[in-house]
Amino acid sequence: MTGDVKDATTRSDDSETGSEPPRQSFWVARGLIPGRGPRRTLALASFVRQIGNGLFMISAAIFFTRSVGLSVTQVGLGMGVAALVGLLAGIPIGHVADRHGPRRIYLVTLTVEAVAMASLVLVHTFWLFVVAVALIQLASSASEAARGPLIRGFAGPDPTRYRSYLRAIGNLAGGTSAIAAGVAVQVDTRAAYLALVLGNALSFAASAAVVSRLPFLPPVKAPPDTGRWIALKDTPFVVVTVLDGIMSIQGYVIVFALPLWIVDHSDAPKWLVGASALLNTALVVVLQVRASRGIDSPAAAARVMPRAGLAFLIGMALIAATAGMPGQLAMVLIAAGVVVHTVGELWSSAASFELNFSLAPAHAQGQYSGLFGLGPGLASAVAPSVLGLLCITWGAPGWLVMGAVFVLVGLTMPHVVRWAERTRPTFHVARET
């Protein structure tokens, strides 16, 4: 890491610890919550924001079709367009966060998210729907880009471990919001759906209120003659982003491909759809931080990726093998496949966090975070089509092909990361000296 990053980390640590640390509570001592200070504040803000995100993701399609009156085709088209539009915001907003400080920019993006989400109560036509969801996606992408340097600045000496903790509590928040969304869907009235929308908007506003309590994190001064869009010129990092984006498609296996497989291509009980998602979420909540141990450098992150790819292949092979099996045996194999797949997910997520932070120069963390976010963003746009074609239309062979793609990406990543590390000093010194 550069000296600037270490300085920011030291400031964060000094704000949370003194020469004689206060006695830790039960929750802090066991790593269930961070100690008092910026890390705990940012974790609370992230938890609240993820509750809102969970409400929207779970209930959005049903709200737009049953309450707004749009067709499934219109909803799919509009949300696809919005996802592509949202990709445009990450890099420029990340650059602004690098230059003016991430806390201020993050507050602005959270406020825009709150207003944009609340505007959905006024949507009654397709074009208003497209505009509203595009604005939401733009604000969401911008928020993630601004949040990256904020996390890095306050994370302390092990940013990957802290980012893994945030992912774990994010999954816990998602599980919590799923309960509220399920109640609204069961009630199935416009008032119930509007309550979800406004509750989501309120969560963004509440998150902004929590973020406002964070201390100011000054931007890291860019060296003289630094190019404006250095992330886009960092070819190895762009390739890492592409590979990580392909690997990110795995995140839609449990929530998209598996439910369709269970219902249409296996004799497993249909309640396994919800149980599989719950099992995946529980494993992430419990094990994500532990899975990040030892992933403290680009080389360590790269070494994990082949293992993650192999885990995806094994998990998907177990699921594919259930075609034509008796229901009980299919249920056991699917559950085993979910567990193995989730292990791969834990490894790949922790590795992605480390690569995002450690391959970026301190003065451009936001810009690099915005670029890195393009990978998962594009994955969310193409994953339904790719998984639908391979895993559902093609069937069992398609699961194996998709798993093989993950293995290939995992095996390629160490070579690309070594390339990034070799060229990183030359690339950045040329712009920072």
C-alpha positions in Angstrom: 0.0 0.0 0.0 1.1 3.6 -0.5 2.1 5.8 2.4 -1.0 7.9 1.9 -3.2 4.9 2.5 -1.3 4.0 5.6 -1.7 7.5 6.9 -5.4 7.4 6.4 -5.5 4.1 8.2 -3.5 5.4 11.0 -5.9 8.4 11.4 -8.8 5.9 11.5 -7.1 3.7 14.1 -6.1 6.7 16.2 -9.7 7.8 16.3 -10.8 4.5 17.6 -8.0 3.5 20.0 -5.9 5.3 22.6 -2.8 4.3 24.5 -5.1 2.4 26.9 -8.0 0.8 24.9 -11.3 0.8 26.7 -12.7 -2.5 27.9 -14.4 -4.4 25.1 -18.0 -5.5 25.2 -19.0 -9.1 24.6 -20.1 -8.2 21.0 -16.9 -6.3 20.1 -14.6 -8.9 21.7 -16.1 -11.6 19.5 -16.0 -9.5 16.3 -19.7 -9.3 16.0 -19.6 -5.5 15.9 -16.7 -3.1 15.4 -15.4 -1.0 18.3 -16.7 2.5 18.8 -15.7 4.9 16.1 -15.9 5.3 12.3 -15.9 1.6 11.5 -19.0 0.9 13.6 -20.8 4.0 12.3 -20.1 3.0 8.7 -21.2 -0.6 9.4 -24.5 0.7 10.8 -25.1 2.9 7.8 -24.4 0.0 5.5 -26.7 -2.3 7.4 -29.6 0.3 7.2 -28.9 0.9 3.5 -28.9 -2.8 2.7 -32.3 -3.2 4.4 -33.7 -0.8 1.8 -31.9 -2.5 -1.1 -33.3 -5.8 0.0 -36.8 -4.5 0.1 -36.5 -3.1 -3.4 -34.8 -6.1 -5.0 -37.3 -8.6 -3.6 -40.5 -6.7 -4.2 -39.7 -4.5 -7.3 -40.9 -6.8 -10.0 -44.2 -7.6 -8.1 -44.8 -3.9 -7.3 -44.3 -2.8 -10.9 -46.6 -5.5 -12.4 -49.3 -5.7 -9.8 -49.5 -2.1 -8.4 -48.2 0.1 -11.2 -49.7 -2.1 -14.0 -46.7 -2.7 -16.2 -46.2 -5.9 -18.1 -43.4 -8.3 -17.3 -41.7 -7.4 -20.6 -41.9 -3.7 -19.8 -40.4 -4.2 -16.4 -37.6 -6.4 -17.7 -36.8 -3.9 -20.5 -36.9 -0.9 -18.2 -34.8 -2.4 -15.5 -32.3 -3.6 -18.1 -32.0 -0.1 -19.5 -31.7 1.4 -16.0 -28.9 -1.1 -15.1 -26.9 0.0 -18.2 -27.4 3.6 -17.5 -26.3 3.1 -13.9 -22.9 1.9 -15.1 -22.2 5.4 -16.4 -22.0 7.0 -13.0 -19.4 4.9 -11.1 -16.1 6.2 -12.6 -16.9 10.0 -12.8 -18.5 10.0 -9.3 -15.6 8.0 -7.9 -13.2 10.6 -9.4 -15.2 13.4 -7.7 -15.1 11.6 -4.4 -11.3 11.3 -4.8 -10.9 15.0 -5.4 -13.4 16.4 -2.8 -13.6 13.7 -0.1 -15.8 10.6 -0.2 -18.0 11.4 2.9 -19.6 14.5 1.3 -20.2 12.8 -2.0 -21.6 9.6 -0.4 -24.1 11.8 1.6 -25.3 13.4 -1.7 -25.7 10.1 -3.5 -27.7 8.6 -0.5 -30.0 11.6 -0.5 -30.6 11.3 -4.3 -31.3 7.5 -3.8 -33.9 8.4 -1.1 -35.7 11.0 -3.3 -35.5 8.8 -6.4 -37.0 5.8 -4.6 -39.8 7.9 -3.1 -40.7 9.2 -6.6 -41.8 5.6 -7.5 -45.1 6.3 -5.7 -45.9 8.8 -8.5 -45.1 6.4 -11.4 -48.0 5.3 -13.5 -46.6 5.0 -17.0 -43.8 3.1 -18.6 -41.6 6.1 -19.5 -41.9 7.6 -16.0 -40.9 4.1 -14.7 -37.8 4.0 -16.9 -36.7 7.5 -15.8 -37.3 6.7 -12.1 -35.4 3.4 -12.0 -32.6 4.8 -14.2 -32.1 7.6 -11.6 -32.2 5.0 -8.8 -29.5 3.0 -10.6 -27.4 6.0 -11.3 -27.5 7.0 -7.6 -26.8 3.4 -6.5 -23.8 3.1 -8.7 -22.5 6.5 -7.6 -23.0 5.5 -4.0 -20.9 2.4 -4.4 -18.1 4.4 -6.0 -18.1 7.0 -3.2 -18.4 4.3 -0.5 -15.2 2.5 -1.7 -12.7 5.1 -0.6 -14.7 5.7 2.5 -14.4 2.1 3.5 -10.7 2.1 2.6 -10.0 5.2 4.6 -11.6 3.9 7.8 -11.1 0.1 7.5 -7.8 0.0 9.4 -4.9 -2.4 8.7 -7.1 -5.2 7.2 -9.6 -3.6 4.7 -10.5 -6.9 3.1 -11.6 -8.3 6.5 -13.7 -5.2 7.2 -15.2 -5.3 3.7 -16.1 -9.0 4.3 -17.7 -8.0 7.6 -19.8 -5.4 5.7 -20.9 -8.1 3.2 -21.9 -10.4 6.0 -24.1 -7.9 7.8 -25.4 -6.9 4.3 -26.7 -10.4 3.9 -28.2 -10.3 7.3 -30.0 -7.1 6.4 -31.2 -8.7 3.2 -32.7 -11.6 5.2 -34.4 -9.2 7.5 -35.9 -7.2 4.7 -37.1 -10.4 3.0 -39.5 -10.9 5.9 -41.1 -7.5 5.5 -41.3 -7.9 1.7 -42.9 -11.3 2.1 -45.6 -9.8 4.4 -46.4 -7.1 1.8 -46.6 -9.6 -1.0 -48.9 -11.8 1.1 -51.2 -8.8 1.8 -51.0 -7.9 -2.0 -52.5 -4.4 -1.9 -51.2 -1.1 -3.3 -50.9 0.4 0.2 -48.7 -2.5 1.2 -46.4 -2.1 -1.8 -46.2 1.7 -1.3 -45.2 1.1 2.3 -42.3 -1.0 1.0 -41.3 1.7 -1.4 -41.4 4.5 1.2 -39.7 2.3 3.7 -36.9 1.8 1.3 -36.6 5.5 0.7 -36.6 6.1 4.4 -33.7 3.6 4.8 -31.6 5.6 2.5 -32.4 8.8 4.4 -31.6 7.1 7.7 -28.3 5.8 6.3 -27.4 9.3 5.2 -28.1 10.6 8.7 -25.8 7.9 10.1 -23.0 8.7 7.6 -23.2 12.4 8.6 -21.8 11.4 11.9 -18.6 10.1 10.3 -15.5 12.4 10.6 -14.3 14.2 7.5 -12.0 12.0 5.5 -9.7 14.4 3.5 -8.9 13.4 -0.1 -5.5 12.0 -0.8 -3.6 14.5 -2.8 -2.9 13.4 -6.4 0.7 13.6 -7.4 1.7 16.2 -10.0 0.9 15.4 -13.6 -1.5 12.7 -12.7 -3.9 11.9 -15.6 -7.6 12.4 -15.0 -8.8 9.0 -16.0 -5.9 6.8 -14.9 -8.1 3.8 -14.0 -9.3 3.5 -17.6 -5.6 3.6 -18.8 -4.6 0.8 -16.4 -5.0 -2.1 -18.8 -4.2 -4.9 -16.4 -6.7 -3.5 -13.9 -9.3 -3.3 -16.6 -8.7 -7.0 -17.4 -9.0 -7.9 -13.7 -12.3 -6.1 -13.7 -13.5 -8.0 -16.7 -12.5 -11.4 -15.2 -14.1 -10.4 -11.9 -17.3 -9.4 -13.7 -17.5 -12.9 -15.4 -16.9 -14.5 -12.0 -19.7 -12.3 -10.6 -22.3 -14.2 -12.7 -22.0 -16.9 -10.0 -24.0 -14.6 -7.7 -27.1 -15.3 -9.8 -26.9 -19.0 -9.8 -28.7 -19.4 -6.4 -31.2 -16.7 -6.9 -32.0 -17.1 -10.6 -31.0 -20.4 -12.2 -31.5 -22.7 -9.2 -35.2 -21.7 -8.5 -36.1 -22.3 -12.1 -34.2 -25.6 -12.1 -35.9 -26.8 -8.9 -39.4 -25.9 -10.2 -39.1 -27.0 -13.8 -36.3 -29.6 -14.1 -36.2 -31.6 -10.8 -38.5 -33.5 -8.5 -37.2 -31.7 -5.4 -39.8 -30.0 -3.2 -40.6 -26.4 -4.3 -40.0 -25.1 -0.8 -36.3 -25.8 -1.4 -36.2 -22.6 -3.5 -36.5 -20.4 -0.4 -34.5 -22.8 1.8 -31.6 -22.7 -0.6 -31.5 -18.9 -0.6 -31.7 -19.0 3.2 -28.9 -21.5 3.5 -26.7 -19.4 1.2 -27.4 -16.2 3.2 -26.8 -17.9 6.6 -23.4 -19.3 5.4 -22.3 -15.9 4.1 -23.3 -14.2 7.4 -21.5 -16.7 9.5 -18.4 -17.4 7.4 -17.6 -14.4 5.1 -15.2 -12.8 7.6 -13.5 -16.1 8.4 -13.1 -16.7 4.6 -11.1 -13.4 4.3 -8.3 -14.5 6.6 -5.0 -14.6 4.9 -6.2 -12.8 1.8 -4.1 -9.7 2.5 -2.3 -9.1 -0.8 -3.0 -9.3 -4.5 -1.0 -12.5 -4.8 -3.0 -14.1 -2.0 -6.3 -13.0 -3.6 -5.2 -14.4 -6.9 -4.3 -17.8 -5.4 -7.9 -18.1 -4.0 -9.6 -17.6 -7.4 -8.8 -21.0 -8.9 -10.2 -22.7 -5.8 -13.3 -20.6 -6.0 -13.8 -21.6 -9.7 -13.4 -25.3 -8.8 -15.9 -25.0 -6.0 -18.4 -23.4 -8.5 -17.9 -26.3 -10.9 -18.4 -28.9 -8.3 -21.5 -27.2 -6.8 -23.1 -26.8 -10.2 -22.2 -30.4 -11.2 -24.1 -31.6 -8.1 -27.1 -29.5 -9.0 -27.0 -30.7 -12.6 -26.9 -34.3 -11.5 -30.4 -34.1 -10.0 -32.1 -34.2 -13.4 -34.5 -37.2 -13.3 -33.5 -38.1 -9.7 -36.1 -39.0 -7.0 -37.2 -36.0 -5.0 -35.5 -36.7 -1.7 -32.1 -37.6 -3.3 -32.4 -34.5 -5.5 -33.0 -32.4 -2.4 -29.9 -33.7 -0.7 -27.7 -33.1 -3.8 -29.0 -29.6 -4.3 -28.4 -28.7 -0.7 -24.8 -30.0 -1.0 -24.4 -28.1 -4.2 -25.6 -24.9 -2.6 -23.1 -25.4 0.3 -20.1 -26.0 -2.1 -21.2 -23.1 -4.3 -21.4 -20.8 -1.3 -17.8 -21.7 -0.3 -16.7 -20.6 -3.7 -18.7 -17.4 -3.3 -17.0 -16.7 0.0 -13.5 -17.1 -1.5 -14.2 -15.1 -4.7 -15.9 -12.3 -2.8 -13.0 -11.9 -0.3 -10.5 -12.0 -3.2 -12.4 -9.4 -5.1 -12.4 -7.0 -2.1 -8.6 -7.3 -1.8 -8.0 -6.8 -5.5 -10.3 -3.7 -5.6 -8.4 -2.1 -2.7 -4.8 -3.2 -3.2 -4.4 -2.7 -6.9 -5.7 0.9 -6.8 -3.5 3.9 -5.9 -4.5 5.8 -2.8 -5.4 9.0 -4.5 -7.7 7.3 -7.0 -9.5 4.8 -4.9 -12.9 6.1 -5.8 -12.2 6.1 -9.5 -10.9 2.6 -9.4 -13.8 1.4 -7.3 -16.2 2.9 -9.9 -14.4 1.0 -12.6 -14.3 -2.2 -10.7 -18.0 -1.9 -10.1 -18.6 -2.2 -13.8 -17.9 -5.9 -13.6 -20.7 -6.9 -11.3 -22.9 -4.3 -13.0 -22.5 -5.9 -16.4 -22.9 -9.3 -14.8 -26.3 -8.3 -13.4 -27.3 -7.3 -17.0 -26.2 -10.5 -18.7 -26.5 -13.1 -16.0 -30.2 -13.9 -16.5 -29.8 -14.5 -20.3 -26.6 -16.5 -19.9 -27.8 -18.7 -17.1 -31.2 -19.1 -18.7 -29.6 -20.2 -22.0 -27.0 -22.6 -20.5 -28.5 -23.9 -17.3 -32.2 -23.9 -18.1 -32.6 -24.2 -21.9 -29.6 -26.5 -22.4 -30.0 -28.4 -19.1 -27.4 -30.4 -17.2 -24.6 -30.0 -19.8 -25.1 -26.2 -19.6 -24.4 -26.3 -15.8 -21.1 -28.0 -16.5 -20.1 -25.5 -19.2 -20.9 -22.6 -16.9 -18.9 -24.2 -14.1 -16.0 -24.7 -16.5 -16.1 -21.0 -17.4 -15.6 -20.2 -13.8 -12.7 -22.6 -13.5 -11.1 -21.0 -16.5 -11.5 -17.5 -15.1 -10.1 -18.6 -11.8 -7.0 -20.1 -13.4 -6.5 -17.0 -15.6 -6.7 -14.5 -12.7 -3.3 -15.2 -11.1 -1.5 -14.5 -14.4 -3.4 -11.2 -14.9 -2.8 -10.1 -11.3 0.9 -10.8 -11.6 0.8 -8.6 -14.8 -1.0 -5.9 -12.8 1.6 -6.0 -10.0 4.5 -5.9 -12.5 3.2 -2.9 -14.4 1.7 -1.1 -11.4 4.9 0.6 -10.1 5.8 1.8 -13.7 2.2 2.9 -14.4 1.8 4.9 -11.2 5.3 6.2 -10.9 5.0 7.7 -14.3 2.1 9.7 -13.1 3.0 10.2 -9.5 6.7 11.4 -9.7 
